[in-house]
Structure formats: C-alpha cells, structure tokens
Amino acid sequence: MPPPRTRGTALRRRLAELRGPGVPAKALDARALAALAANPGCSRRAILDGAGVNKTALASALGSPSAFGQSQFALTRGNAFEAKVKADGGTELLRLVHERLDPHAEPPAGASVPDLTAVGPEGRTARTALALREATAAAGTWTLLDHPMLALDVAGSPAFLEPDAVVVHPDGSWTVVEIKSFPMLDGSADPAKVGAAARQAAVYVLALERVAARLDPAPPVRHRVLLVCPKDFSNLPTASAVDVRKQRAVTHRQLARLTRIEDIADALPEGTCFSPELPADRLLAAVESVPATYAPECLSACELAFHCRGRSREAGAVTTLGRPVRAELGALTTVEDVLAAARGEAGDPDDPAVAALRRAARLRGEALEAMCR
C-alpha cells in the first residue's frame, strides 16, 4: 500500500482530471458542506464537490440551468440586517448571547472586538486562531470575532469557512453565531430554514473544534449556537439557541465519507471528466456514471437538482415524491412497480407496503363505485 502522502497526491491528481484540464477547483463553503450533510447518500454530489467541480456551470451545460441561490434583494436585505445586529461593536449581538446562552455570566460591557484582517484566507485563518487563543487566555472578559476565518480539511484540501460571528465567553468557551434575514414569528421560525441554518452552523462548530484541539487546554466549543433573526415583521433582532449536536454528528460522518471519495473516483470509467466544455453527450454520460440520490429537498440545496429531478421523473422513481413516501414503499422503487402492486399484478402479498397499497386501491374502488350509484 502506498504511503498516505503518495495516495493524497494521486487523489488530488485524479480529482483535477475529473474537473478538466486547467479548470480550477471551486472552493467548498459552509452551505455546500451543510447540503452534503442533508443528503449523505448522494455519490454524485460527493464526487463533484470533492473534486471542486463548478456545478452551476455543469448544470447549464447539461441544459438544466440552476435557479439555486439567494436573490440580490435577499442578499442586500441580509447584509443590512447583519450590519444592524453588529452595530456599536456588537452591543446588541452580545446582549442576545448573554441573554439566551450565558445569563449567569457578567454582562458584556466593553467587550473586545479584535481586528482580523490579514492577507489571503490562510493569513486570516492564522489571525483568527491567534485572536481565539488570546481571547481564551483573557479570562473573565467577552470577545466578539466578526467574520473570522476557519479552515476545515475536506478530502485532503482545506475549505475556508467564514461564520457570521464567534463569541468567546468569560469562562473561555466559544459560541457560533448565525445571522439570518428570515423572520422569527412569535418566537419561532420556518423549521426548514432553521434546519438549514443549524446544519451550516454545525460545519462552523466542527471547524472551531479543530482550532480548539490545538490549544492546551482545549477550550470547550458550545454545541448550542445562537440564531439571530428579525423579530416578527420588523427589522429588530431577536434570537434563539439552537442545539446542533445531531447536525454536527451527521456532518462529521459525511466529511469522513468525503475523505474516501477515492473509492467513488476509482469506480468511474476511464477518462471520465466533468468539464462543461465537453460535448453534451459525453458530459451527460460522465454525470450519469455516478449514481445520484434525488429528493425534492435538493431543489433548495443543489445546483444540479433540476437535472437530477428530470432524470428521476424519466425513470419513474418514487424518490421524486419525497423521502417519506420512498421510505413507506420499501422495495418498490418506481411508480410503475407501485401501481402494479396496487392492482395485484406484482409484489409479495406478505409485504406490508404491497398489502397497504392493495387495500388502498380496494377502498378507492369501493368509494368510486358508491359515488356512481
């Protein structure tokens, strides 16, 4: 077996071949890593993200351009709200952290806000690590890190991540802060959006844990993050503590799986390449050579979702109806199989899914017959 460094070099060379000659790798961010955690069974996304393929360009080349991402209006609104939350040295933000996460600590009056500017992402990462070390050593004080830079190893390459804020508490513990522009109505927000924010925050927690592990003693990284949103229909900030332990565990497992993307790459046909410059038929064959796990949730998380949805519909896959439906149907993987089982033309009668479908078909027939009398 070749040494790890040799295997790592070979893997990077292989991933570069998958991107295409001279095509730079697209850096992974927290949103992309969080989306991976939301659909851990998709080999297609794993290899494309691990190789740094630009999926937006790939989707356009396949004829299924992506509508994924925030509108310019949403970005502007989000930036304005974040600036409001962090105004006056983050006074309001720190007040919310104190109120929601650490009410027994001293109030955050006169908190430190270190300058994190440096040259390049590597420099900013080093400056952030130094600021975290200094803030942790200054026991008894509050510190706000505005847009720190963290690094997380993904498939042998560093992914540079930029959380909205990290707060160092007087006891030396660290908290991730996520600022979102969707509203919190009567103290609660859209569960789907909160879930996406929690998965993104979990990526930052993992990256912070890597920084903490290099300190002696290692300061605790809190698994309850602060989600800050506009209150009701105003522009006033409110906040909620969100436990991300589950999301952190899922993301950790998925990142461990990404470090084995060599297995996925080795299973691809020789000469496979995902460069958008390739002829459409060859590019389609390359993409289809990697199995995908499509679900409706992909539409809000992946640039290739429209393409995968179209192929899933062509195949009549029940996953187009959602993961809960797919889970209920067991071994029945296509709509044709489901209809045949319901009509009694196929399927094991002892299979609970088949029995339920036949009963539902019988009840439907009886109801229609009663309506026609």
C-alpha positions in Angstrom: 0.0 0.0 0.0 1.5 3.4 -0.9 2.2 5.9 1.9 -0.6 8.4 2.8 1.2 11.3 1.2 1.5 9.4 -2.1 -2.1 8.4 -2.0 -3.1 12.0 -1.3 -1.1 13.3 -4.3 -2.6 10.7 -6.5 -6.1 11.6 -5.4 -5.6 15.3 -6.0 -4.3 14.5 -9.5 -7.3 12.3 -10.1 -9.7 15.0 -8.9 -8.0 17.5 -11.2 -8.6 15.2 -14.1 -12.2 15.0 -13.3 -12.5 18.8 -13.3 -10.8 19.0 -16.7 -7.5 20.4 -18.0 -6.7 23.8 -16.4 -10.1 24.1 -14.6 -9.5 25.5 -11.1 -11.2 23.8 -8.1 -14.3 25.5 -6.8 -13.8 26.1 -3.1 -16.3 24.4 -0.7 -18.1 26.7 1.7 -20.3 26.0 4.7 -23.5 26.0 2.7 -22.1 23.3 0.4 -20.8 21.2 3.3 -24.2 21.6 5.1 -26.0 20.5 1.9 -23.8 17.4 1.8 -24.9 16.5 5.3 -28.5 16.9 4.3 -28.2 14.2 1.6 -25.3 12.0 2.7 -26.2 9.1 0.3 -25.7 11.1 -2.9 -22.4 9.8 -4.5 -22.8 12.3 -7.4 -22.7 15.3 -5.1 -19.9 13.9 -3.1 -17.6 13.4 -6.0 -18.5 16.7 -7.7 -18.0 18.7 -4.6 -14.9 16.7 -3.5 -13.4 17.4 -6.9 -14.3 21.1 -6.8 -16.5 21.0 -9.9 -18.5 24.1 -10.6 -22.0 22.6 -10.5 -23.6 25.8 -11.7 -21.7 25.7 -15.0 -22.2 22.0 -15.2 -26.0 22.3 -14.9 -26.1 25.0 -17.6 -24.0 22.8 -19.9 -26.4 19.9 -19.3 -29.4 22.1 -20.3 -30.8 22.4 -16.8 -29.7 25.8 -15.6 -29.8 26.2 -11.8 -32.1 28.7 -10.0 -30.3 27.8 -6.8 -29.1 30.6 -4.6 -30.3 33.8 -3.0 -31.7 36.7 -5.0 -29.8 40.0 -5.0 -32.7 41.6 -2.9 -32.4 38.9 -0.3 -28.6 39.3 -0.1 -28.9 43.1 0.3 -31.6 42.7 3.0 -29.5 40.1 4.8 -26.4 42.3 4.7 -28.3 45.3 6.1 -29.8 43.3 8.9 -26.4 41.8 9.8 -24.9 45.3 9.9 -27.7 46.4 12.3 -27.1 43.5 14.6 -23.4 44.2 14.8 -23.6 47.9 15.1 -21.8 49.7 18.0 -19.2 47.0 18.5 -21.8 44.2 18.5 -23.6 45.5 21.6 -27.0 44.1 20.7 -25.5 40.8 19.5 -23.6 40.3 22.7 -26.7 41.2 24.7 -28.6 38.4 22.9 -25.7 35.9 23.5 -25.7 36.8 27.2 -29.5 36.6 27.5 -30.0 33.4 25.6 -26.9 31.3 26.3 -25.0 32.7 29.3 -27.3 34.7 31.6 -25.2 33.9 34.7 -22.1 35.5 33.4 -21.2 39.1 33.8 -23.0 41.4 31.3 -20.8 42.0 28.2 -20.0 45.7 28.8 -16.9 46.9 26.9 -16.3 43.6 25.0 -13.2 43.2 22.9 -13.6 43.1 19.1 -10.2 42.2 17.6 -9.0 43.2 14.1 -9.0 40.0 12.0 -7.7 41.5 8.7 -4.8 39.7 7.1 -3.6 38.8 3.6 -5.4 35.9 1.9 -7.5 33.1 3.5 -4.5 31.4 5.1 -3.4 34.6 6.8 -6.9 35.3 8.0 -7.2 31.8 9.4 -3.9 32.2 11.3 -5.0 35.6 12.6 -8.4 34.1 13.8 -6.6 31.3 15.6 -4.4 33.8 17.3 -7.3 36.0 18.3 -9.2 33.0 19.7 -6.1 32.0 21.7 -5.7 35.5 23.1 -9.4 35.9 24.0 -9.4 32.5 25.7 -6.4 33.4 27.8 -8.1 36.7 28.9 -10.4 35.0 31.3 -13.4 36.9 32.6 -14.0 39.1 29.5 -16.2 38.9 26.4 -14.8 38.9 22.9 -16.6 39.2 19.6 -14.9 37.9 16.4 -16.6 39.5 13.4 -16.4 37.3 10.3 -13.5 35.1 11.5 -11.9 32.7 9.0 -11.7 29.0 9.8 -10.3 26.1 7.9 -11.6 22.5 7.7 -9.9 19.7 5.9 -12.2 18.3 3.1 -10.9 15.4 1.1 -7.3 16.4 1.8 -7.7 20.0 0.9 -8.6 23.0 3.2 -12.0 24.6 2.9 -12.0 28.1 4.2 -15.2 29.0 6.1 -16.5 32.3 7.3 -19.1 32.3 10.1 -21.0 35.5 10.8 -19.5 35.7 14.2 -17.9 33.7 17.0 -18.2 34.8 20.7 -15.7 33.9 23.4 -17.4 33.8 26.8 -15.9 34.9 30.1 -15.4 31.2 31.0 -13.3 30.7 27.8 -16.0 28.7 25.9 -16.7 29.5 22.2 -20.1 30.0 20.5 -21.0 30.2 16.9 -23.5 32.9 15.9 -25.6 32.7 12.7 -27.4 35.8 11.5 -30.3 35.2 9.0 -32.8 37.5 7.4 -35.8 35.2 7.6 -38.3 36.3 10.4 -38.9 34.7 13.8 -42.7 35.0 14.2 -43.9 34.7 17.8 -40.6 33.2 18.8 -40.3 30.6 16.1 -39.2 30.5 12.5 -39.7 28.3 9.4 -38.4 24.8 10.5 -36.9 24.1 7.1 -34.9 27.3 7.2 -33.9 26.8 10.9 -32.7 23.2 9.9 -30.6 24.6 7.1 -29.1 27.2 9.4 -28.4 24.6 12.0 -26.5 22.4 9.5 -24.5 25.3 8.4 -23.6 26.3 12.0 -22.6 22.7 12.7 -19.9 23.0 10.0 -18.5 26.0 11.8 -18.6 24.1 15.1 -16.6 21.3 13.6 -14.0 23.8 12.3 -13.8 25.6 15.6 -13.2 22.3 17.4 -10.2 21.8 15.1 -8.8 25.1 16.3 -9.6 24.4 20.0 -7.9 21.0 19.8 -4.6 22.7 19.1 -4.7 24.7 22.4 -3.7 23.3 25.7 -6.0 23.0 27.5 -8.6 22.9 24.7 -11.4 25.3 25.4 -15.0 24.0 25.0 -16.9 24.7 21.8 -20.5 25.1 22.7 -23.0 22.9 20.7 -25.8 25.4 21.3 -25.4 28.1 18.7 -27.2 31.4 18.6 -29.6 32.0 15.6 -30.4 35.7 15.2 -33.3 36.8 13.0 -35.7 39.7 12.6 -38.5 39.8 15.1 -41.9 39.3 13.6 -42.3 41.7 10.7 -39.9 44.3 12.0 -36.1 44.8 11.5 -35.4 44.4 15.2 -33.2 41.4 16.1 -34.3 38.5 18.2 -32.5 35.3 18.9 -32.9 31.6 19.7 -30.5 29.0 21.0 -30.3 26.0 18.6 -28.7 22.7 19.6 -26.7 21.4 16.7 -25.3 18.2 18.2 -27.2 16.0 15.8 -26.3 18.1 12.7 -22.7 18.1 13.9 -22.6 14.3 14.1 -24.1 13.9 10.7 -21.7 16.4 9.1 -18.8 14.8 10.8 -19.7 11.4 9.3 -20.3 12.9 5.9 -16.9 14.6 5.9 -15.3 11.3 6.9 -17.0 9.8 3.9 -15.7 12.5 1.7 -12.1 11.6 2.6 -12.9 8.3 0.9 -14.0 9.8 -2.4 -11.1 7.9 -3.9 -13.4 4.9 -3.8 -16.0 6.7 -5.9 -13.4 8.0 -8.3 -11.9 4.6 -8.8 -15.3 3.2 -9.8 -15.7 5.7 -12.6 -15.0 4.7 -16.2 -11.5 5.6 -17.5 -11.4 9.2 -19.0 -14.4 10.5 -17.1 -14.4 14.3 -17.0 -17.0 16.8 -15.8 -15.6 19.8 -17.7 -18.5 22.0 -19.0 -16.5 22.4 -22.2 -17.1 18.8 -23.3 -19.7 17.8 -25.9 -23.1 17.5 -24.3 -23.4 13.7 -24.9 -20.1 13.0 -23.3 -20.8 15.3 -20.4 -24.2 13.6 -19.8 -22.6 10.2 -19.8 -20.0 11.3 -17.3 -22.6 12.7 -14.9 -24.9 9.7 -15.3 -22.0 7.3 -14.5 -22.2 8.5 -10.8 -25.4 7.4 -9.0 -27.5 10.2 -7.5 -29.9 10.2 -4.7 -32.5 12.8 -5.6 -35.2 14.1 -3.3 -37.4 17.3 -3.5 -35.2 18.9 -0.8 -32.4 19.0 -3.3 -34.1 21.8 -5.1 -33.1 24.2 -2.4 -29.6 22.9 -1.8 -28.0 21.7 -5.1 -27.3 23.3 -8.4 -27.9 20.0 -10.3 -31.3 19.4 -8.7 -33.3 20.2 -11.9 -31.2 17.8 -13.9 -31.5 15.0 -11.4 -35.2 15.6 -11.0 -35.7 15.3 -14.7 -33.8 12.0 -14.9 -35.6 10.8 -11.8 -39.0 11.5 -13.4 -38.0 9.8 -16.6 -37.1 6.7 -14.6 -40.4 6.9 -12.7 -38.5 6.8 -9.4 -40.7 7.2 -6.3 -38.0 9.5 -4.7 -39.5 12.3 -6.8 -42.4 12.1 -4.4 -40.2 12.7 -1.3 -38.2 10.7 1.1 -41.1 9.9 3.5 -43.0 8.3 0.5 -39.9 6.4 -0.6 -39.4 5.1 3.0 -43.0 3.8 3.2 -42.8 1.9 -0.1 -39.9 -0.4 0.8 -38.6 -2.4 -2.1 -41.0 -0.7 -4.6 -38.7 1.9 -6.2 -40.6 3.0 -9.3 -44.1 4.4 -9.8 -44.8 1.5 -12.2 -43.9 -1.0 -9.5 -46.2 0.8 -7.1 -49.2 0.8 -9.5 -48.6 -2.9 -10.4 -48.6 -3.8 -6.8 -51.8 -1.9 -6.1 -53.5 -3.6 -9.0 -52.4 -7.0 -7.7 -50.2 -7.7 -10.8 -46.9 -7.8 -8.9 -45.4 -7.8 -5.5 -45.3 -10.1 -2.5 -48.8 -10.1 -0.8 -47.0 -10.5 2.6 -45.0 -7.3 2.1 -46.7 -4.6 4.3 -46.3 -2.0 1.7 -47.9 -4.1 -1.0 -50.7 -5.1 1.3 -51.4 -1.4 2.2 -51.4 -0.4 -1.5 -53.9 -3.2 -2.4 -56.1 -2.2 0.5 -56.0 1.4 -0.5 -56.8 0.5 -4.1 -59.7 -1.6 -3.0 -61.1 1.2 -0.8 -60.7 3.7 -3.6 -62.6 1.4 -6.0 -65.4 0.9 -3.5 -65.6 4.7 -2.9 -65.8 5.4 -6.6 -68.4 2.7 -7.1 -70.5 4.2 -4.3 -70.3 7.7 -5.9 -71.5 6.4 -9.3 -74.7 4.8 -7.9 
